[in-house]
Amino acid sequence: MPETFPKWVSDSKATPMGVFEGEDLIALANLERVDGTSIAWVQGLRVKDGYRQKGYGTSVTNAIVDISRTMGIRTLWYATSSKNTSSQHVAERTGFKVVDNTGYFRLYKPYPPHAKPSPSIVPLQVNPSRLFEILQENPDLVQSTTFPLAWEFDFRSIEGLTRLLQNATIRVIIDESGRAQGVYCMITRQRKDELTAAYTVFTTDRSIFVDIISRTIDEAETLGANRAVYFLGPRATEWALTLGFVDEEFNGRQFLLYELNPAANA
């Protein structure tokens, strides 16, 4: 069962659901509401070994959908890797549809040799409200209605970006004409003795993409991060495998956002 189970039990925003066989907990997931919204997440779906492929994951997810409906949830999200076909099947069987996806890859310490960042490129650090303005002024930079960060998403509205990025470092690269050519965000995650630096990267220019990746590798090294994890916009996804050091296992790998309106699926 997930390490976060004790946290779910004590968290007022969390509603854990389980399937038991006798006294044995064989399937578990959590419903977590986003404060002050009608948005919630299905989190941490797990089915015990020996009980998989028997519909228990679908059963517990359907129970969460039913509970979310009684809570007035209008946007129920479920995120998973494109590599996790079992999780995708559960989402699809319970009525969820894919509404966004990002490219995905990981790098591990020791980090690979890479180009030095260009001294002529100076990223600007901004807050979520300024990022919202920049995305409004540059609609081709992020074309989806949601924005990813570290295995999560939120709406690309000022409220959504503020919720998602309040603890993140946000940087943008602006060209001489004032047009945004790239945005990248970073947040760290500590699990036991391992530190992860998670990056979101959107860009409209390949040379800017290469420069951003170089900067993020340097930053991950400085932080002492054991790994750097990347969530990428469409263009950055295309360019990632041309870097020369991204493993082929990430070719076509995506992180998927599924969505369901419980009220519309009553």
C-alpha positions in Angstrom: 0.0 0.0 0.0 1.2 3.6 -0.6 3.5 5.2 1.9 1.1 8.2 1.9 -1.7 6.1 3.4 -1.2 7.5 6.9 -1.3 11.0 5.5 -4.6 10.3 3.7 -6.2 9.0 6.9 -5.2 12.2 8.8 -5.9 14.7 5.9 -9.3 16.4 6.0 -9.2 16.9 2.2 -8.6 13.2 1.6 -11.2 10.5 1.3 -9.4 7.1 1.0 -11.5 4.2 -0.3 -10.6 0.5 0.0 -11.8 -3.0 -1.1 -11.5 -5.7 1.5 -11.5 -9.5 1.4 -12.2 -10.4 4.9 -9.7 -8.3 6.9 -7.3 -8.1 3.9 -7.1 -4.7 2.1 -6.7 -5.7 -1.5 -7.4 -2.4 -3.4 -7.0 1.2 -2.4 -7.3 4.7 -3.9 -7.7 8.2 -2.5 -10.0 11.1 -3.5 -8.4 14.4 -2.7 -10.3 17.7 -3.2 -8.4 20.8 -4.2 -9.1 23.5 -1.6 -11.8 26.0 -2.4 -12.7 24.4 -5.8 -14.9 21.8 -7.4 -11.8 19.9 -8.6 -10.5 16.6 -7.1 -8.0 14.0 -7.9 -8.0 10.2 -7.9 -4.7 9.3 -6.3 -2.5 6.3 -5.5 -4.6 3.5 -7.0 -3.1 0.2 -5.8 -4.2 -3.4 -6.1 -2.5 -6.1 -4.1 -0.4 -8.8 -5.9 -2.6 -11.8 -6.7 -5.7 -9.7 -7.1 -4.9 -7.8 -10.3 -6.8 -8.0 -13.5 -9.9 -9.0 -11.6 -11.8 -5.6 -11.6 -10.9 -4.4 -8.1 -9.1 -1.3 -9.4 -12.2 -0.5 -11.4 -14.5 -1.1 -8.4 -12.6 1.3 -6.1 -12.4 4.0 -8.8 -16.1 3.7 -9.5 -16.7 4.2 -5.7 -14.5 7.3 -5.8 -16.5 8.7 -8.7 -19.7 8.1 -6.8 -18.4 9.8 -3.7 -17.1 12.8 -5.7 -20.5 13.2 -7.3 -22.1 13.6 -3.8 -19.4 16.2 -2.9 -20.3 18.4 -5.9 -17.1 17.7 -7.8 -17.3 19.0 -11.4 -13.7 18.2 -12.5 -12.2 14.8 -11.4 -8.7 14.2 -12.6 -6.6 11.0 -12.9 -3.0 11.1 -14.0 -0.9 8.1 -15.1 2.1 7.1 -17.3 1.6 5.9 -20.8 3.6 2.9 -19.7 1.0 1.9 -17.1 -1.5 0.2 -19.4 -3.5 -1.3 -16.4 -4.0 2.2 -14.9 -5.1 3.5 -18.3 -7.6 0.7 -18.7 -9.1 1.5 -15.3 -9.5 5.1 -16.2 -11.2 4.3 -19.5 -13.5 1.7 -18.0 -14.7 4.2 -15.4 -15.5 6.9 -17.9 -12.4 9.1 -17.9 -11.1 10.7 -21.1 -7.6 11.9 -21.9 -7.6 15.8 -21.9 -3.8 16.5 -21.9 -0.5 14.8 -22.1 3.2 15.7 -21.8 6.4 14.2 -23.0 8.5 12.6 -20.2 12.1 11.6 -19.5 14.5 11.2 -16.6 18.2 11.8 -16.1 20.2 10.3 -13.3 23.3 11.4 -11.4 26.1 11.4 -12.6 24.5 13.7 -15.2 25.6 13.5 -18.9 28.0 15.8 -20.5 26.1 18.7 -22.1 26.6 22.0 -23.9 27.2 25.1 -21.7 24.3 27.5 -21.4 24.6 30.5 -23.6 25.8 33.7 -21.8 23.6 35.7 -24.2 20.4 34.1 -22.9 19.2 35.5 -19.6 16.2 33.7 -18.1 13.9 35.9 -16.0 12.3 34.6 -12.8 8.6 35.4 -12.5 5.7 34.6 -10.3 2.5 32.7 -11.3 0.5 35.8 -12.1 3.2 37.2 -14.4 3.5 33.8 -16.1 -0.3 33.9 -16.7 0.1 37.3 -18.4 3.0 35.9 -20.5 1.0 32.9 -21.6 -1.9 35.2 -22.5 0.4 37.3 -24.6 2.1 34.2 -26.2 -0.7 31.7 -26.9 1.5 29.5 -29.1 3.8 28.7 -26.1 1.4 26.6 -24.1 -1.6 25.6 -26.2 -3.4 23.2 -23.8 -5.9 24.4 -21.2 -3.9 22.7 -18.4 -0.3 23.1 -17.2 1.9 20.3 -15.7 4.3 20.2 -12.8 5.8 17.2 -11.1 3.1 14.5 -11.8 0.3 17.0 -11.4 -1.7 19.4 -13.5 -3.9 22.4 -13.0 -5.8 24.8 -15.2 -3.8 27.4 -17.1 -5.9 30.1 -15.5 -4.4 32.5 -13.0 -6.1 30.6 -10.2 -4.8 27.2 -11.5 -1.2 28.4 -12.1 -1.1 30.0 -8.6 -2.2 26.8 -7.0 0.1 24.6 -8.9 3.2 26.8 -9.0 3.1 28.6 -5.6 6.2 26.6 -4.4 7.9 26.3 -7.8 10.7 28.4 -9.4 9.4 29.8 -12.7 11.7 31.2 -15.4 10.9 32.6 -18.8 13.2 33.4 -21.8 12.2 36.5 -23.7 13.6 37.5 -27.1 14.6 41.0 -28.2 11.2 41.7 -29.5 9.5 40.9 -26.2 8.2 37.5 -27.4 8.4 34.6 -25.0 10.5 31.7 -26.5 10.5 29.4 -23.5 9.2 28.8 -20.0 10.6 26.3 -17.5 9.5 25.6 -13.9 11.2 23.5 -11.2 10.2 22.0 -7.9 12.0 19.5 -5.7 10.6 16.3 -4.2 12.3 14.5 -1.3 11.6 10.8 -0.8 13.6 9.1 1.9 17.3 9.8 1.0 16.6 10.7 -2.7 16.1 14.2 -4.0 14.3 14.7 -7.3 14.3 17.9 -9.3 11.2 18.0 -11.5 11.1 20.3 -14.5 8.3 21.5 -16.8 9.6 22.8 -20.2 7.7 24.5 -23.0 9.5 26.3 -25.8 9.0 27.3 -29.4 12.7 27.2 -30.4 15.0 24.2 -30.5 18.2 26.2 -29.5 16.3 27.6 -26.5 15.2 24.1 -25.6 18.8 22.9 -25.6 19.9 25.8 -23.5 17.1 25.2 -21.0 18.1 21.6 -20.6 21.7 22.5 -20.1 20.7 25.0 -17.4 18.4 22.5 -15.6 21.1 19.8 -15.6 23.5 22.3 -14.0 20.9 23.3 -11.5 20.1 19.6 -10.6 23.8 19.0 -10.1 24.1 22.1 -7.8 21.1 21.0 -5.8 22.6 17.5 -5.4 19.5 15.9 -6.9 19.7 12.2 -7.5 17.6 12.6 -10.6 16.1 15.2 -12.9 12.6 14.5 -14.2 11.2 16.3 -17.2 7.6 17.0 -18.3 7.6 18.5 -21.8 5.4 20.4 -24.2 4.8 19.0 -27.7 7.8 20.7 -29.4 10.2 19.9 -26.5 9.0 16.3 -26.7 10.0 16.1 -30.3 13.4 17.6 -29.6 14.3 15.5 -26.5 15.6 12.5 -28.3 17.9 14.6 -30.4 19.9 15.7 -27.3 22.0 12.5 -27.6 21.7 11.5 -23.9 18.0 10.7 -23.4 17.5 6.9 -23.2 15.5 5.3 -26.0 13.1 3.9 -23.4 11.5 7.4 -23.3 10.8 7.5 -27.0 7.0 8.0 -27.1 6.7 8.1 -23.3 4.0 10.4 -22.0 2.3 11.4 -18.8 -1.4 11.5 -19.3 -4.2 13.5 -17.7 -7.6 12.0 -17.7 -10.7 13.9 -16.8 -14.3 13.1 -15.8 -17.3 15.3 -14.8 -19.0 13.1 -12.2 -22.3 15.1 -12.5 -22.4 14.5 -16.2 -21.8 10.7 -15.8 -24.5 10.0 -13.2 
